[in-house]
């Protein structure tokens, strides 16, 4: 297993398959440290900024105990020498940016939630990073590094030794400490430094007679160090993306594993010494064999320098598509939290050097079926950029995109937006790509058959129409849902064009301020066009009346329509906080408002369609039933809105199993649940009312069968009679009046067929909740029931217009 702290979760990966086995959630804030329990290697301790330490059984992904410390925890250490305590780094009270290493006594008790308030300060003025502290051989001493100072505290004699290096930077030398590790079997400390040097300290029991030797290969900061299990090898990593292995503390004997893709942030050794893994700045874990051979990698969402492409959803895989490595497009699976694949768009070697003007990917668009992909790349030149528009066709054979058409300089200046006309039913003939540019035009690109007999492909793309409006810069473009209209914004004006004849139909204007975002309404709201201006206005225009329907004073930075409903999400940025507003264009009042969604500025958002609509109990989250909303902040964090409450999310799955009786746990239960769902669906299709048998669900025998593992179930003979009895329907004596009512209902069935479902469902409704409140249900007379049926038949659809 590979254990990894990720946000407020702890992830458990399988080393052999790279799968995420468990996502252990329970912390309410960032997880800052994870350490194996030295006395039980099937258990894991984790610390968090929420002030708790949790003990997990990571084999099953369930929490065992939670210790509340009550102070932010920034790092965690579990030396084997400490019996009933762990060590943690906490902020020093009353002082900013000052931290101390404390010993936390873990209380023993029967409950799951315990308090651990007994803290003992071990070292003052330590670094906040987990890499700045290390425990020595057999836990006899602890070492801390900060700036150019090294502290060694010996537990037995309560002795503290301090060593300082020169603060003067000479000939490119920089003595500041970056990390520290201790030799597993000898009294030796290895420290990494900002100038790439590694120092090996010995004889540090004496303040005056200590010695150190220096190893130097890295040209920049040493990010992390790790000793092998027996201590004969030292591993180091840094910004060069090379793992260096030093033998016997000699600078002459060293091995390299180069080209690991991005700078190495952390190095970790497996408990048996057979594997080591490196964590990289591009959010990737690389697993490496002990002979320094690459084994496999787990790639998460790459943090790009600047996400210029926006958040785009691949219609084929439902993956999130955005900038990845320089010049690449990453396809990121939200379900598995891993990168599906990376597509090299620019196809040039990227040189990691500041100041070089290199081409990068700036725009991406998919056709409705995901068959075509359009990309724009441009150099970083501000005045005269090199532009390339590329069209990629998805190949079923290679299961990837292949370059179809390359268009050099599609516009004379930066391309500002790009979109496909999404008309699923009309096929490739209707496929149109529109690009807008700062050269004051928008261009329409269409597919044409390639007449060249030597051409490798049958179709290619060429320009079909060029449009402009009063020599203003074109900024945004989007097609209506049926593809009949194209909206293009030119600075302060939105123009609407007929996509068949390319005639200008109408213009909308809302000065002062340029149009920042535009989108069409969908489904029942398709007659509306929404626009946001950079002067803080959100406007809704009616396309039928060509008039402004409503406007709101809101500084919208992101405007994102849901492809499966009428809802539109608008994210505003005001006084250092992002707020979310969800609305339908036909009414100016939002259906959902979440102020102070986060402190960071949200730059991008995307609705990702769900595989199946989610059952949502809370009415305020009904708009998230068909799609899930994701945000990307300016700190490159991907966030989503959860429909579950904080308590539900923090309740571990083990507790939820006990609480949610309907949740299938065994294969038999899964099979039975599937059969029931199919039967219910068939009943619905046939127009039958679905009646849930409350008695059957509440039967203790059924609960025993479905929720108890097979190997601990009582004998079948014990459960059989209870189970059979639970399936029998209790005999009820019906009164003569009820029988007469039923006969009358049957006689009216033919004339009132359309209401049958409603009436039956109404009569089958469970009234037990009313009885709990102490109320009595009053019986309707026959005449009242007839009246009720007449009311039900009446057509009230005319009222919806109001």
N, C-alpha and C positions, 0 to 999 in steps of 0.2 A: 504494500500500500504506500501511496505517496500522499502525505497530508499537507494541506496548503491553506493559509489564511487568505480569505478573499472577501473584502468588504466587511459586512457584519456576519458572514458565514464562515464555516470551516468546511473545506471540500476534501473528500476522500476519493482519490483516483486509484484505478488499478494500473500498476506499472506495466503489466503484460499487454493489456488491451487499450490503455489510455482513456478508458471510459470513466465518467464521473459516477462513482458507486453511491455516495451519500452527499447530501447537501445539508450539513448540520447547522440549523438555524436556532437561535435562542437569545443571542446577544442583541441588545438594543442599539449598539453603536459599533464603530470600527473594531475589528479583532486585531490586537497589536502583538500578540505572542502566542505560539503554540509549542508545547513541549510534551514529550512522552513521559508518562508516569514511570520513574526509574524503578519502582517496586512492582510494577505490573505493566508489561509492554503491550498489553491490549487496551490500555487506557491512555487518555490524552487530557492534558490540562490546556485550557485556553484563557487568555486574559483579554480585556476589552476596555475601551474608553468609557463604557457604561459603569465601570467600577466593580465588576464581578469577575470571579475566576470560576470557570466551569470544568467539571470532570466528566469526560465522555467515555462511553464504550464505543469506539470508532468502528469496531467490527460490525456492529448492528446499527450504528448511527444514532444512538440514543443517549440523552444526558443522564448522568447518575446523580451528581450533586451540583449545587450552585452556592458559591461562597461570596457573600457581599462584603467587599472591602470598604466601599464608601468613598474612594478616591480614584481619580483617573489612573489607569494602569497603562504605561507606555512600553513596557517590555516585561518578559517573564523568563525565569530560569528555574530549573528543577535539578540541582545537583543530587547525586545518589546519597551523599553523606547526610543530607538533611532528612530526618525521619518523618516528622509531621508538619513540615513547613516548606514554603516555596519562597523565592526571592522575586521582587518586582521593582520597577522604576516608577516613582510617583512624583508629581510636582511638589515642590517645597511650599508650604503654606505661607502666604504673605509676600512671596517673592516671584516675580515674573521670569520665565525662562530659566529657572533654576530647578534642578531635579536631584533626587536622592534615591539610593538603593536601599530598600527595606526588606526585612525578613517578615513574611506573613505566616502566622501560626494558623493552620487549618483546623478549625474546631471539629471534634468528633461528635456525631449525633445521629439519631435515627431518621430525622426528616430529610427531605430533598433540598430544602432551602435553609442554609445555615449562615451565620454571621462570622466574619473573620476580621474583627476590629483590632486584634492584638498585633501591633506593628512595632518592629525594632529597627531603628536606623543603623545601617551598616556603613555606608559611605555617603558623604555629602558632595555636591558639585559634580555630579556625573553627567555623561551625555544622554540624550533622550533616545538614541537609536539602540536597537538590540545588539548591533555590531560593536558598540563601545564598551561592553562589559564581557568578561569571560571568567569562568571558574577553573582553577588549576587542578593539578593532579590530585585525585581522590577528594576534591573539595576542600583542600587544606587552606587555600587562599583564593581571593577574588581580585581581579585586575580591572581597572577602569582607565580609559583614555579620554582626554578632552583637550582640544587645541594642541599645545605642545607639552602637556603634562601627563605623566603616567603615575597611577597610584596602585600600590599592592597592599592589600590588607590580609594579615595572617590571623585566622580565627583562633588558633590555639593560644598564641601568646598575646593576642589583641594588639599586634604591632602594625603600624601603618608606615610604609616607606613611600616617599614621593621622589620622582625623577623628572627633570625638565630638559628639553632640548632647546637649542637656540631658536629664537623667533626671527632672526635675520634671514631673509631670503637671498641666497648668493648663488650666482651662476645657474639660475633656473631651479635651484634647490628650494624645497618648501617642506619643513619638518612637521607640519601639522599632522596629527594622527587621523586616520580614516577608519581603521578597524583593528580588532585585537582577537587573537585566539591563543589557547594554551595547549601545550604538548600533553597527550593523554597519559604518558608514562614517566616523563622526566620533568624536572623543574626548568622549563624553557617557555618563554613568551614570544610569540610572533606578532609584530605590529605592521600594519600597512600605512603608507604616508601619501600626502597630496602630490608629491613629486614623482611617485612611482616606485620609491624604494621600499624594501621590506627589511625590517630589523629583527634580529633574533637575540633576545635578552637572556642572560644567565647570571647566576650568582647575585640575584637581586634581593637576597636575604640581608645583604649588607648595603648600606647607603653609599659608601665610598668605593667599594671594591667591585661593583657590578661591571659586567662586560656586555658588549653587543657586537654582532657581526652583521654585515649588510649584503643583501642580494638585490640586484637591480637589472630588470629587463623592461618593465612597463615604462612608457614615455609620459604617462599621465597618472592620475589618482588610482591607487589600488582600492577597488571597491569592496572586495571581500577576500577572506582567507579561510582555509579549512585544512586541518591535519587529517591524514588517513588514520584508520583504526589503530594501527600499531605505532604510528608516529614517524614512520620512515620517510613518508612523502608529504610535501606541503603543496597545496593547490592555491593558486591565486588567479584573480580575474579583474578586468577593468574595462576601460572604454575601447580598447583595441578589438573587442569581441574574440579574444583568444584566451583559452584556458591553459595556464602554464603549470607544469608539474615539476617541482624541485625535489631532487633526490639527496638524502643525507645532508641537508643544509648546505649544499655546495652549489655555487653559481655556475660551475662547469657542467654539472650533470642536470639537465632539464629537458623535458619533453613538451610539445605544444599540440593543442587541438585548435587549429585556426578556423576562421570563417564561420563563426557561430551566429552571424546575422546582426547582432546588436550588442551594445555594452552589457557586461555581466554585472548584476547587482548583488546577488546572493549565491553562495555555494553551500551545499549541504551533502553530508556523507550518510549513506545508509548504515543501519546498526550492525550489519554483517560485513561492511567494507567492500561489498561486491559492486555497488553502484554509487555514483555521485550525481547530483543534479544541480543545474545552474538556472537561476531565474534572471531573465533579461528585461531590459528597459522597454521592449516592445510587447511586454505582457506574454512572454513565452517561457515555458519550462522545458529544458533540454535534459534528457536522461542519458548518462554517459557510463560506459563500462569501466571497470577498474583498470583495464589496459589502455585507457584513454581513446576508446573508439566510440563514435556517436551511436546511440542505440535508437532513441525515438524522441519525439517532441510533442508537447501539448501547447497549442497556440490559442490564446484567448483573443479578445478584441484588441487590435493594435492601436496604441495611442499615436495618432498621426500628429505632425507638427501643426497642421491646420486643415480642418475638414472642409475643403472648398466644394466638394461634390454635393454636400447636403446628405441627409439620410434618405436612401432610396430602398424600396422593397423589391426584391426579385420575385416576379409573379410565379416563377417556376418552383423555386425552393422555399419561398417565404422568408428567405435570408435577408438580413440587413446589409446593404451594400454601401460602402463609403471608402474614402482614402485609406490606404494601408501603408505599406512600405513606400518610400519615394517612388513615384511612377507606377505604382501597383494599385489595383482595386481589390479590396478584401470582401469576401462573401462570408458573413458571420451568422452562425446558427444561434438563434435566441433560445432554442429548446435545450441544446447540449452545451451552450456557453463556450463554443469552440469555433475556430475558423474552419469553414468548409473547404475553401481553396482561395488562392490569390492569383489574380490575372495581371500579367505584365502588359500594361497599356503603352507606356512610353518606349519600351524596348531599347533603352540606352543605359549604359553603366552610370550609376549615380555616384558622384564623388563627394565624400563627406568633408567638405572644406567650406568655411565661412566666406561669404562674399562672391562665390561663383554663381553666375546666372545660369540655372539649369531648368529644363522643361519639367513641368509637373501637371498632374491631372486636375482639372478644375470643374468639369461638368459631366454629368452622367444621366442618361434616360433609358428606360426600357419600354418596348412595345407592350401592348396589353397582354399578350400571351407569353412574353419573355423570350420570344424568338429572336428579336433584334435588340442590340445594345448600341447606343450612340455615346461616344466619349469625345470630350474636347480637351486638348492639352495645349499649354502655352508656356513660353519662357517667362522668367521673372522680370523681364524688361518692362518698365512702366510705359515708356513712350511708344516704342515700336516692337510689340511682342511678336514672336513667331507663333503662328496658330496652326493647329491641325485638327480637323474633324475626322473621326474614324467611325465606320459602321461595322459592327461585328455580328455574324450570324451564328446561332447556336447549332452545333453539330451533334446529332444523336450518336454518331460513331465514336467520336472522341470525348463526348459528354463535357464539352467545353465550348467557349466562344472562339471563332476563327475570323480573322480580319477579312472583310469583304471589300470595303472601299476606303481609301485614304484621300482626303481633300485638303490640300495645302492652302493656307490663307482663305478660309471660307468667308471671313469678314476682314475689313481693313483695320479693325480695332477690337478690343476685348469683347468676347461673347458673354452676354449677361444672363441669358436664360435659354432653355431648350426643352421641347416637349414633343411627344408623339401624339398623333390622333388615335385615340383608343376606340376602334369600331370592330369589336370581336367578330360580328356576324358577316361582315363584308369581305373578309379575307385580305390577302396581300395587296390587292388593287387599291384598297382604300388607305393603305398605310402611308402616312405623311409625317415628315419631321419638320419642325419649325425651329429656327434659331434666331435670336435677337442680339443686336450688337451695339456698341457705342459708336459705330460708324453711321448711326441714324437710320438703319434699315432692318427689316426682318426678312428672312429668306425661307422659302418653302422648298424642301428637298423631297423628291419622289424616286421610286424605283423604276429603272428602265432595263429592258432586255439588252444584254451585251451582244452586239453583232459581230465582234471580233472572233473569228473561228479559233484563234489561238488562246483566247481568254480561258482562264481556269474556272471561272464561275459564270452562271447563266444570267445573273442580274447584277446591276450596280446602281449607285445613287447619283443623281445629278440635280442641279437647281432648276426649279420649275417656275418660280415667281419671286419677285423682289418687291416689297412694299415699304412705304415710308409715310410720315405724317409731319408736315411743316418743318422738316429738317431737325426734329427733336431726336434725342438719343432714345433708342428702344431698350426697355429695362426688364419687362416681364412678359411671359406669354402663357396661355393655357387654352385648351379646347373645352367646349361644353360636353356634357355627358354623352349626347348622341353624335357628337363630332361635327354638327352642322355649323357651329359658330367658333370663331377664333378671337380671343381677346388679347390685344397687345397694348401694353402701357408705354406711353411716350412721355417721360418726365411727369408733368402734372395731369396728363390726359390719358384716359383709357379708350382705345378704339375697338370696335367690334366689327369683324369681317365675316362675310359668307365664305365658307370653306370650299364651295363648289365653283363659284365664279370669281372669288377674291374681290368682290365689291365691298366697299366700306358702308356698313349699315348704319351705325350711329356712333356717337362719341359721348363720353361722360367726363366731367371735370370737377375736381374738388380742391381749388387752390385755397390757401397757399400750401406748398409742400408737394414733393414728388411722390408718385405711387411706389410704395415699398413692396407690397404683395397683392396679388389678385387670384381669385378662384371662383369657379361657377358653383352654384348650388346643385344638389343631386336629387334624384327621385322626385318627390312631390315639390321640391323647392328648386327645380331646374330652371325656373324663369328668373332667378335672381343672380346677380353678379356682385361679389364681395371684393372690396379693396381696402387696403390700409395705407395711410400716408405717413411720411416721416415727420409730419408736424403733429402727430398724435390723434388722428381721426380714423375710425373704422366706419366704412360706408357700405350701404346695401342699395343697389340699383335694381329697379324692376325693368326687365328687358321687353316686356309687353307694352308698358306705358312710357318707356324711355325716361323715367323720372327717378329721382332719389327717393327710395322707400323710407329709409331711416339712417341716422348716423349717430355714432357714440364717440365721446372724447376718451380715447384710449391709445396709449403708446404701444401698438402691437409690433413685436419683433418677429413673431412666427405666426403664420396663418396656415392651418393644415386641415383640409377636408377629409372626412372618413369615407373611403371608397364604397362602403357597404351600407351607409345610412345617410340621413340628411344632416347629421351633426357636423359642425365645424369647430375646431379647437383654435383659440387665439391665446397666445402667450404674450403678456405685457411685461415691460421692465420699467420700474419706477422706484426711485429712492432706494437703490441697492437691494431690491428683491424682485423675484419673478412671480407673477400670478397667472393662473389659468382661468379662462372663461370658455365655456362650451355653450353653443347656441345653435338654433335653427334659423336660417335666413328669413323665414316668414314671420318671425316674431323677434322684436328687439330685446326682449328680456332673456338673459342667459338661463339655461336650465341647470347649470352647475358652475359654481365659482369656488376656486381654491386660492385664497390669497396667501402670499408668502410660501409659495410652493417650495422654493429653495433660495438660499442667499446668493448662489452663483447665477450668472446670466445664462439663460437658456438660449442657445444659438439655433438649434434645429429640433424638429419633431417629426414623427412618422407614425401613422396608424398601420399596424400589422394585422391583417385578417386572421382570426382564430380558425383552427381546423373545424371546430364545432362551436356553435353559440354557447356561451357559458351561462349556467344557472346563477342568477344574481338576485339575492333576497333584498338587498338595499335598493330602494327606488332611485336614490340620487346617482347610483352607478349604472343604471339601465343602459345608458349610452355606450357603455363599454362591453355590452353583451356580445357583439359580433367582431369587434376589433380591439386590440390592445394598443395603448398610446405610449410611445417611447420618446424620451428627451435626451439630447446631448448638450451638456453644459460647456462653458468656456474653459473649464478645468479638465475637459475630455472625459467626463463621467457620464455613463449611460444609465438613465433612470427610467422607471416605469411607475404608473399609478397602480396600486393594488386595490382590488375590490374588497379585500379582507381587512378586518380591523387589526390593530396592533396586537391585541391579545391573541387573536387567532393565529397571526403569523409567528408570534413568539411561543405559542404552545407547541412543544415538540410533537412529532408525529406519533410517538408512543402514547402520549396522553390523549391525542385526538382519536386514536383507535378505540380507546375505552369509552370515550364520550360519544362519538358518532357511530351509532349501532348499525347504520345503513351502509357503512363503508366496508366493501368486500376485503377479506383478508386471506381466505384460503382459495385454492383452485376451484373447489366445489362451489363456493360462494360466487366466484367470478362467473362460472358457467351458468349458475342459476340466475344471476343478475342479468346476463346477456339474453337468456331465454325469455325472462320476464319483460325486458325492454322490447324485444322483437314482438312478443304477444300483444303488448300494449299498443305498439305502433300499428299492428294489423287491425286491432280493434278501432283505433282512431280512423284508419283508412276506410273501414267499413261503416263508419258513422256511429259506432257503439260508444256509449259513455264509459269512460275509464273509472271504475269504482275500486278504490283501494280497500282491501279487507284489513281493518285495524286490528282485529283479533289475531289474525295470522302473524302479523308483524310483531305483535307483543308476546307471542308464545315463547315461554322459556325454553321449550324443546328446540325450536327453530334457532333461537339465539345460541344454544349450546352447540348445535351442529355447525352453524356458520361462523362462529367467532372463536372456536377453540381448536388449537392445532390437533391433528389426528392422533398423535402419539399420547396425548393426555386426555382424550375423550373417555367418558365412562362407557361401559359395555353397551352394545346395541340393544340388548334385552331390557336394560334399564330405561333407555330413551324411547323405545318403540311405542309403548302404550301412551306416553305423554304426547309424542309426536302425532300418532294417529288421532288421538282425541282433539288435538289442536286443529286438525283438518276438518273435523265434523262441524256441520253448520247447526247451531242450536235451534231447536224447534220453537216457533213463536205462535201463540194463539192470536189470530187476527180478529178484530171485532167485525160485526156485520156491516157497520158503517164504512170501515176501511175497504172491505171487499167490494161494496157498492161503488165506492170511489174509483177503485181499480177498473171495474167493468165500464164505468162511464169514460174513463181515460182511454180505454181500448177502443170504444166506439168512435171517439173523436180522432183517433190516430190518423185515419186516412185523410181527413180534411186539414189536419194540422201537422203534417209531416215535418215541415221546416222547423217547428218549435220543439220537436220531440227531444232532441239532444239537450236543449236548454232546460226543459221542464224536468227531465230525468235527473240531470246533473244537480239542479236546484234541490230536488227532493232527497237526493243522496247525500247532501252536504251534512257534515258532522256538526251537530249542535252542542257537543259536549262542552265547548268553551263557554257557551251561554249558561249552561247549568252550573258551571264552576263559579260564575259570578252571582249565582243565586237568582237568576231570572228564569221565568217559565215561558216556554214557547207556546204561543196561542195558535189554536187550530183554525184554519180558514173554512168557511162554509162553501157549499157547492157553487152558489151564485157568485161569491167573491172570487173563487178560482176561475170561473168562466170569464169574469170581468178582467182578471189578471191576464188571461190568455189573449183577450182582445187587445189589451194594451201592448202586449208583446208583439202582436202582429203588425201594429202600426209602424209606418216608415218614418223614422226621425232623421234620415240622412240629410234633409235640407238644412238642419241646424248647424251642420259642420262648416257651412260657408261663413258663419258668424264667429 
